[in-house]
Amino acid sequence: MTESLHHLRVEEVSFCYPHFELASISFEAHSGEVVAIIGPNGSGKSTLLEIVSGHLEPQGGKVTLDGADLHRLPPRPLARRVGLARQETILLFSFEVREFVRQGRHPHLGHSLFESPEDERWVDWAIDKTRLAEFAGRRVLEMSSGEFQRAVLARTLAQRPQLVLLDEPTANLDIGYQIEMFRLLRNLALSEGFIAVVVTHELNLASELADELILLERGRCLAKGTAEQVLQPDLLSRVFRTPILVDRNPSSGRPRLTWVAAPA
Amino acid sequence: MTSRKRGTRSLTLPATPRNVIVVVTVLCLLLVLTVLVSLTMGAVHLPWSDVWAALASPGTNSQAAVIVREIRLPRILLAILVGAALSVAGTGLQALLRNPLADPYVLGISSGAAVGAIFALWIGGRIAAASPLAAFVGAVITMVWVYLLGRHGGRLASYTLILAGVITASFLSAVILFMLTLLSTRDMRGIAFWLMGDLSVTSITELRILAPAIMLAIVGLYVLAKDLNVLLLGAEEAAHLGVNVVRVELGVYLLASLLTGIAVSASGAIGYLGLLVPHLGRMLLGNDHRLLLPTAALGGAILLVLSDTLARTVVATAELPVGAVTAMAGAPVFIYLLRKTAG
């Protein structure tokens, strides 16, 4: 099932905190593409993601999705188009996984107080895609942090957004789930036609699975393009403050980063 | 509508329209039963036939009919309204503050109402007779004050709101104690009853004002039920899911505070209901407000009618303040619940 093509344009967005400035950043993406925002801590990745989500108004520039300015949309229409999943605070309330994922349908409920059969179908779909079916009846509080992250992703998917934004979605996942999550994102972006923008520290995963990488440092975009273009050893070594080697992943041919072991 | 994949069993009751209707119907039946039983009990035990006669033919003027109509029915109706109001207010505030241990008094509303009432009684005379109104005024002033104090960045952030409420409540408690020292001992007994809850002082006229106000506020909160569900995830997460957080938080604050203010003005500060009933509801049915709110309303009504019946009958010649009954019964139940969920 392919939907109509979507187009994200981030034009010259900038933002100023008291001690930090995000300089004018631009990029574009289309349906089926995965964009990875990478960079050292404090480089403004999360700020940029929040601006792209429509929830943080930039001081300059704008973000449009299919021509609509995301910062001019009211909360519910925005939530129907854009799904944002971040590190969440621990809940004091005990939700079942299915209930938790069902919250993702909230922007679509309109005036109705209850979910429709179609809403429940999308919840089932999201649970199925993130392989949470065996957890569906369990309490969210009982899950490991990795399982919880998958539940958060499922909830975001249940929103059926055109733009999926994830802030470090693999932070607590083991390597198997990390790869699975990225692959899932990539496949779903293609099959469902959404645009995925992911902030991540997993540089090798980004290299394998992202169509475009954006490297930030101290609020500035240092490089933008394919993995080959962005993952340059000199640039990375400087930005991440440690010597980094770049060779190729033997199975895929994509750039692969290795850090240099400390001298003996 | 529930997923029946691979043998997973849902532990909570999903909030479908059918389930809501079923739960509401069952609780309503329980409530009616409780009311009917309660009408037979009191200082004078009335046989069931007398109660039925009094209810069925309003013209009857037997002693039983008078007891039922003028004394027991009004206070039972008040218990239903106040029980529902406090329980729903507690549920709403727990969502607003994102804390399952919040109760309707944590924001100081009841203390404000008490100050209003005591102040009126102190002035005496005609003002004293209007003490419920004075209590309500006190509650509203406190509600506005705590809102202004607890606002942060245009929002009602739970942290600042709780602080504002707790500080206000403790200040007002000091004011109450101060005022109590100025009152004569004759007035003290009336105050004590008021502070611990008193369902006996009511009339059909008063109920005619209270009932629509309380029911409207409860319906208002029910309209926000699905937003409240999402609000439990956190303010930012709720915003990302399309909730207008500022508006919903303000709406919940207003409605929950009004419910508390009305309840406390009508019957004094009855404790534990606003904390226990939502908690019991969560344990039995989960956190979905579409089920939880009606359950809290009806469950609170049932429990308060029961408590009031106990208050009237446990001691043969006297009447216990109903707040004492809810506290004495509520505290052990609460401790039991705490131990059970802590495991």
Interface residues (C-beta under 8 A of the other chain):
Chain A: S53 H55 P74 P75 R76 P77 L78 A79 R80 G83 L84 R86 E88 T89 L91 L92 F93 S94 F95 E96 R98 E99 Q103 G104 H106 P107 L109 L113 F114 E115 P117 E120 V123 D124 I127 D128 A133 E134 F135 A136 G137 R139 Q159
Chain B: M1 T2 S3 K5 R6 T8 R9 S10 L11 T12 P14 A15 T16 P17 R98 N99 P100 V223 A225 K226 D227 N229 V230 L232 L233 G234 E236 E237 A239 H240 L241 G242 V243 N244 R282 G286 N287 D288 R290
